[in-house]
Amino acid sequence: MTRLRYLLHEAVDNIKSNRTTTFVALATTTFTMLAMGVFLLVYLNVQEALGSLREEIKVIVYLRDVVSPQAVSRVRAEIGQDSAVAGIEYVSREQALATFRAQFPSEERLLSGLGDNPFPASLVIKVSPAYRSSEQVRALVQKLNALSETEEVLYSQDWIENLAVALRYLEVLGLGIGTVLAASMVTILANTIRLTLHARRDEIEIMKLIGATTAFIKTPFVLEGALLGGVGALCSLFLLRTLFGLAEAKLALRGTFWGIGRGLVFLPDRVTVAFLLLGIMLGCLGSVVSLFQLRGARS
């Protein structure tokens, strides 16, 4: 325990001895990890939204204004017999208007000049899990369009599939950007540790002469890198949580049109822990890189 306390004390002294350089390294580490965190947060939320949309693929059938209540009941019964249909919800014109006013109170002016109620009645159809492929949904839409009571059919399948493709590109882009950011962070930390090694080269040489092991000499510098990486990751998480709160309050993203009530999600606990460990690991890696210059400290 005494030995560990000494090594930690030496690591903190190393940080204090080069405050300007340490501050620059810490700021760079923080914003590098913040950039990684923002990208990761965007990816997780797109993935969450995609999963939610896939769970609740819906088709909306807008009915003609002349359709009678009896015809609506008949159409509902006919559609409900299709095995691709998991459920049907009838939305009257009055309900559609009330929903618009509740969801977009600031856009009331858009309704002026469009009559008392410009919204048609509709049937919101939930697609069965076994019939959610693009071909199966299109086949259902063709059947619905063939109904004489149908004015228009809207469905989300196509852009959901496009979102899935975009998500795959996002994964590749994230891997590339993350690699570049991680390499930059390691380089900055390695240079910081290298400056500390240079400043304490005489002490290192004396410790060698009195019999200190290489591991004993190197450990404080590895701990220094770990501390810088860990503190940088912690600061970036604080900033990320602050930005997330602002974005959540500002955007209040909700899938109002497709019945998805989930909002933005922050990093899960396990991802947060992994994020901190990544910062520490990159800090240690930066130290290891700089310690290859240890021999130069003897001169």
RODO-2510 file (C-alpha; in nm, 4 decimals, decimal comma):
residues 299
     n   res          X          Y          Z
     1     m     0,0000     0,0000     0,0000
     2     t     0,2886     0,2365     0,0845
     3     r     0,4491     0,1593    -0,2519
     4     l     0,1248     0,2284    -0,4411
     5     r     0,0784     0,5537    -0,2500
     6     y     0,4301     0,6587    -0,3459
     7     l     0,3751     0,5755    -0,7130
     8     l     0,0485     0,7706    -0,7203
     9     h     0,2194     1,0623    -0,5448
    10     e     0,4913     1,0601    -0,8098
    11     a     0,2316     1,0534    -1,0877
    12     v     0,0510     1,3552    -0,9388
    13     d     0,3848     1,5378    -0,8976
    14     n     0,4583     1,4723    -1,2640
    15     i     0,1269     1,6316    -1,3550
    16     k     0,1882     1,9333    -1,1306
    17     s     0,5429     1,9895    -1,2566
    18     n     0,4227     2,0720    -1,6110
    19     r     0,0932     2,2476    -1,5469
    20     t     0,0661     2,4291    -1,8782
    21     t     0,1460     2,1198    -2,0818
    22     t    -0,0783     1,9088    -1,8617
    23     f    -0,3675     2,1543    -1,9029
    24     v    -0,3321     2,1467    -2,2826
    25     a    -0,3160     1,7660    -2,2782
    26     l    -0,6181     1,7422    -2,0475
    27     a    -0,8210     1,9865    -2,2575
    28     t    -0,7302     1,7994    -2,5758
    29     t    -0,8188     1,4672    -2,4140
    30     t    -1,1506     1,6034    -2,2889
    31     f    -1,2630     1,7393    -2,6244
    32     t    -1,1356     1,4341    -2,8109
    33     m    -1,3351     1,2055    -2,5833
    34     l    -1,6304     1,4456    -2,6079
    35     a    -1,6260     1,4153    -2,9874
    36     m    -1,6231     1,0365    -2,9527
    37     g    -1,9061     1,0557    -2,7017
    38     v    -2,1226     1,2775    -2,9227
    39     f    -2,0780     1,0421    -3,2166
    40     l    -2,1549     0,7417    -2,9974
    41     l    -2,4632     0,9126    -2,8565
    42     v    -2,5934     0,9941    -3,2041
    43     y    -2,5346     0,6357    -3,3150
    44     l    -2,7126     0,4875    -3,0125
    45     n    -3,0142     0,7147    -3,0578
    46     v    -3,0428     0,6402    -3,4301
    47     q    -3,0171     0,2706    -3,3491
    48     e    -3,2814     0,3067    -3,0774
    49     a    -3,5146     0,4943    -3,3116
    50     l    -3,4653     0,2372    -3,5855
    51     g    -3,5415    -0,0504    -3,3496
    52     s    -3,8505     0,1289    -3,2226
    53     l    -3,9737     0,1986    -3,5755
    54     r    -3,9220    -0,1613    -3,6804
    55     e    -4,1230    -0,2800    -3,3822
    56     e    -4,4164    -0,0608    -3,4786
    57     i    -4,4332    -0,0471    -3,8571
    58     k    -4,7684     0,1080    -3,9384
    59     v    -4,9625     0,1784    -4,2541
    60     i    -5,2033     0,4719    -4,2626
    61     v    -5,5042     0,4513    -4,4927
    62     y    -5,6647     0,7918    -4,5530
    63     l    -6,0326     0,7520    -4,6368
    64     r    -6,2414     0,9499    -4,8828
    65     d    -6,4667     1,2140    -4,7280
    66     v    -6,7793     1,0482    -4,8697
    67     v    -6,7235     0,7193    -4,6859
    68     s    -7,0114     0,6419    -4,4476
    69     p    -6,9699     0,4946    -4,0970
    70     q    -7,1177     0,1687    -4,2241
    71     a    -6,8595     0,1539    -4,5022
    72     v    -6,5813     0,2214    -4,2498
    73     s    -6,6969    -0,0719    -4,0394
    74     r    -6,7062    -0,2951    -4,3449
    75     v    -6,3586    -0,1901    -4,4571
    76     r    -6,2186    -0,2467    -4,1093
    77     a    -6,3624    -0,5980    -4,1011
    78     e    -6,2282    -0,6733    -4,4492
    79     i    -5,8774    -0,5460    -4,3699
    80     g    -5,8734    -0,7213    -4,0340
    81     q    -5,9027    -1,0596    -4,2046
    82     d    -5,5612    -1,0169    -4,3661
    83     s    -5,2953    -1,2155    -4,1777
    84     a    -5,0467    -0,9278    -4,2288
    85     v    -5,2609    -0,7017    -4,0086
    86     a    -5,1997    -0,7123    -3,6350
    87     g    -5,4390    -0,4337    -3,5399
    88     i    -5,6508    -0,1486    -3,6761
    89     e    -5,7280     0,1873    -3,5174
    90     y    -5,9876     0,4230    -3,6633
    91     v    -5,9020     0,7938    -3,6385
    92     s    -6,1911     1,0274    -3,7119
    93     r    -6,1472     1,3713    -3,8683
    94     e    -6,2161     1,5318    -3,5307
    95     q    -5,9539     1,3155    -3,3593
    96     a    -5,6974     1,3993    -3,6280
    97     l    -5,7596     1,7721    -3,5827
    98     a    -5,7368     1,7460    -3,2042
    99     t    -5,4136     1,5480    -3,2300
   100     f    -5,2568     1,8083    -3,4597
   101     r    -5,3521     2,0915    -3,2255
   102     a    -5,2139     1,9044    -2,9236
   103     q    -4,8849     1,8128    -3,0905
   104     f    -4,8262     2,1367    -3,2817
   105     p    -4,9939     2,4183    -3,0862
   106     s    -4,7618     2,6792    -3,2370
   107     e    -4,8616     2,5806    -3,5933
   108     e    -5,2317     2,6608    -3,5577
   109     r    -5,1941     2,9318    -3,8214
   110     l    -5,1370     2,6645    -4,0865
   111     l    -5,5034     2,5663    -4,0580
   112     s    -5,6348     2,9107    -4,1451
   113     g    -5,7919     2,9219    -4,4872
   114     l    -5,8271     2,5425    -4,5071
   115     g    -6,1823     2,5227    -4,3777
   116     d    -6,3106     2,3973    -4,0461
   117     n    -6,1302     2,0647    -4,0626
   118     p    -5,8911     1,9772    -4,3482
   119     f    -5,7968     1,6371    -4,2022
   120     p    -5,9463     1,3157    -4,3456
   121     a    -6,0485     1,0155    -4,1410
   122     s    -5,7993     0,7337    -4,1458
   123     l    -5,7262     0,3760    -4,0484
   124     v    -5,3935     0,3171    -3,8721
   125     i    -5,2866    -0,0414    -3,9399
   126     k    -5,0193    -0,2149    -3,7348
   127     v    -4,8279    -0,4728    -3,9383
   128     s    -4,7746    -0,8211    -3,7936
   129     p    -4,4103    -0,9047    -3,7026
   130     a    -4,4014    -1,1901    -3,9547
   131     y    -4,4995    -0,9581    -4,2432
   132     r    -4,2563    -0,6685    -4,2079
   133     s    -4,0277    -0,7255    -4,5046
   134     s    -4,0350    -0,4612    -4,7798
   135     e    -4,2062    -0,6956    -5,0266
   136     q    -4,4758    -0,8026    -4,7795
   137     v    -4,5557    -0,4461    -4,6741
   138     r    -4,5768    -0,3339    -5,0364
   139     a    -4,8153    -0,6211    -5,1120
   140     l    -5,0386    -0,5073    -4,8245
   141     v    -5,0273    -0,1475    -4,9485
   142     q    -5,1350    -0,2583    -5,2968
   143     k    -5,4379    -0,4339    -5,1480
   144     l    -5,5291    -0,1244    -4,9478
   145     n    -5,4915     0,1062    -5,2482
   146     a    -5,7312    -0,1171    -5,4411
   147     l    -6,0155    -0,0415    -5,1981
   148     s    -6,2713     0,2044    -5,3336
   149     e    -6,2863     0,3846    -4,9980
   150     t    -5,9123     0,4595    -5,0027
   151     e    -5,7919     0,8112    -5,0830
   152     e    -5,4222     0,7577    -5,0112
   153     v    -5,1941     0,5095    -4,8312
   154     l    -4,8800     0,6121    -4,6438
   155     y    -4,6294     0,3808    -4,4858
   156     s    -4,2815     0,4079    -4,3341
   157     q    -4,1132     0,0903    -4,4592
   158     d    -3,9016     0,2463    -4,7338
   159     w    -3,7428     0,5190    -4,5261
   160     i    -3,6937     0,2767    -4,2359
   161     e    -3,4868     0,0573    -4,4664
   162     n    -3,2978     0,3647    -4,5867
   163     l    -3,2315     0,4561    -4,2251
   164     a    -3,0900     0,1082    -4,1641
   165     v    -2,8526     0,1506    -4,4585
   166     a    -2,7493     0,4935    -4,3286
   167     l    -2,6849     0,3394    -3,9883
   168     r    -2,4449     0,0884    -4,1402
   169     y    -2,2558     0,3704    -4,3112
   170     l    -2,2561     0,5548    -3,9801
   171     e    -2,0892     0,2568    -3,8136
   172     v    -1,8065     0,2560    -4,0689
   173     l    -1,7670     0,6337    -4,0479
   174     g    -1,7663     0,6181    -3,6682
   175     l    -1,4959     0,3529    -3,6678
   176     g    -1,2769     0,5640    -3,8930
   177     i    -1,3301     0,8884    -3,7024
   178     g    -1,2879     0,7127    -3,3676
   179     t    -0,9572     0,5623    -3,4785
   180     v    -0,8252     0,9017    -3,5893
   181     l    -0,9386     1,0702    -3,2662
   182     a    -0,7902     0,7928    -3,0516
   183     a    -0,4569     0,8165    -3,2368
   184     s    -0,4543     1,1938    -3,1880
   185     m    -0,5243     1,1567    -2,8176
   186     v    -0,2490     0,8980    -2,7748
   187     t    -0,0037     1,1237    -2,9583
   188     i    -0,0861     1,4263    -2,7404
   189     l    -0,0542     1,2267    -2,4194
   190     a     0,2682     1,0641    -2,5388
   191     n     0,4196     1,4061    -2,6015
   192     t     0,3089     1,5227    -2,2573
   193     i     0,4679     1,2239    -2,0850
   194     r     0,7783     1,2650    -2,2999
   195     l     0,8194     1,6239    -2,1743
   196     t     0,7897     1,4979    -1,8160
   197     l     1,0540     1,2340    -1,8852
   198     h     1,2852     1,4983    -2,0257
   199     a     1,2325     1,7288    -1,7277
   200     r     1,3078     1,4467    -1,4804
   201     r     1,5841     1,2717    -1,6706
   202     d     1,8427     1,3474    -1,3998
   203     e     1,6192     1,1984    -1,1276
   204     i     1,5601     0,8918    -1,3446
   205     e     1,9322     0,8423    -1,3913
   206     i     1,9950     0,8718    -1,0157
   207     m     1,7199     0,6185    -0,9432
   208     k     1,8842     0,3807    -1,1910
   209     l     2,2202     0,4217    -1,0164
   210     i     2,0770     0,3425    -0,6723
   211     g     1,9183     0,0224    -0,8013
   212     a     1,5548     0,1149    -0,8802
   213     t     1,3956    -0,1302    -1,1199
   214     t     1,2770    -0,0231    -1,4647
   215     a     0,9180    -0,1097    -1,3719
   216     f     0,9388     0,1065    -1,0577
   217     i     1,0635     0,4028    -1,2624
   218     k     0,8093     0,3622    -1,5425
   219     t     0,4978     0,3032    -1,3311
   220     p     0,4431     0,6700    -1,2241
   221     f     0,4498     0,7761    -1,5881
   222     v     0,1980     0,5066    -1,6840
   223     l    -0,0225     0,6198    -1,3947
   224     e     0,0141     0,9800    -1,5119
   225     g    -0,1178     0,8846    -1,8536
   226     a    -0,3997     0,6834    -1,6978
   227     l    -0,4982     0,9775    -1,4748
   228     l    -0,4980     1,2221    -1,7663
   229     g    -0,7002     0,9837    -1,9814
   230     g    -0,9439     0,8996    -1,7028
   231     v    -0,9981     1,2608    -1,5913
   232     g    -1,0371     1,3688    -1,9541
   233     a    -1,2989     1,0989    -2,0114
   234     l    -1,4793     1,1984    -1,6903
   235     c    -1,4853     1,5666    -1,7888
   236     s    -1,6107     1,4774    -2,1363
   237     l    -1,8924     1,2704    -1,9851
   238     f    -1,9959     1,5678    -1,7722
   239     l    -2,0007     1,7942    -2,0789
   240     l    -2,1790     1,5268    -2,2813
   241     r    -2,4496     1,4900    -2,0150
   242     t    -2,4937     1,8684    -2,0074
   243     l    -2,5249     1,8907    -2,3858
   244     f    -2,7621     1,5934    -2,3836
   245     g    -2,9893     1,7663    -2,1309
   246     l    -2,9978     2,0824    -2,3427
   247     a    -3,0713     1,8853    -2,6592
   248     e    -3,3425     1,6808    -2,4911
   249     a    -3,5153     1,9912    -2,3580
   250     k    -3,4782     2,1798    -2,6863
   251     l    -3,5725     1,9130    -2,9346
   252     a    -3,8064     1,6914    -2,7300
   253     l    -3,7914     1,4403    -3,0121
   254     r    -4,0979     1,2214    -3,0378
   255     g    -4,2244     1,0009    -3,3164
   256     t    -4,5606     1,1744    -3,3227
   257     f    -4,6695     1,0528    -3,6642
   258     w    -4,5931     0,6824    -3,6105
   259     g    -4,6934     0,6459    -3,2495
   260     i    -4,3426     0,6234    -3,1039
   261     g    -4,3267     0,7904    -2,7648
   262     r    -3,9613     0,7255    -2,6872
   263     g    -3,7347     1,0252    -2,6464
   264     l    -3,3591     1,0633    -2,6558
   265     v    -3,1554     0,8088    -2,4606
   266     f    -2,8229     0,8705    -2,2863
   267     l    -2,5333     0,6266    -2,2736
   268     p    -2,6260     0,3101    -2,0786
   269     d    -2,4290     0,2422    -1,7604
   270     r    -2,2173    -0,0304    -1,9172
   271     v    -2,1285     0,1979    -2,2097
   272     t    -2,0414     0,4798    -1,9679
   273     v    -1,8049     0,2501    -1,7763
   274     a    -1,6508     0,1283    -2,1027
   275     f    -1,6085     0,4907    -2,2107
   276     l    -1,4165     0,5726    -1,8919
   277     l    -1,2025     0,2613    -1,9303
   278     l    -1,1290     0,3609    -2,2899
   279     g    -0,9989     0,6977    -2,1718
   280     i    -0,7767     0,5292    -1,9126
   281     m    -0,6543     0,2720    -2,1654
   282     l    -0,5660     0,5378    -2,4237
   283     g    -0,3855     0,7337    -2,1531
   284     c    -0,1809     0,4281    -2,0609
   285     l    -0,1078     0,3660    -2,4277
   286     g     0,0209     0,7205    -2,4633
   287     s     0,2524     0,6612    -2,1680
   288     v     0,3808     0,3356    -2,3130
   289     v     0,4577     0,5084    -2,6419
   290     s     0,6511     0,7845    -2,4651
   291     l     0,8445     0,5386    -2,2485
   292     f     1,0199     0,4114    -2,5561
   293     q     1,2165     0,7338    -2,5176
   294     l     1,3340     0,6339    -2,1694
   295     r     1,6822     0,5497    -2,2925
   296     g     1,7175     0,9006    -2,4253
   297     a     1,6569     1,0343    -2,0751
   298     r     1,9936     0,8947    -1,9660
   299     s     2,1913     1,1320    -2,1883
***
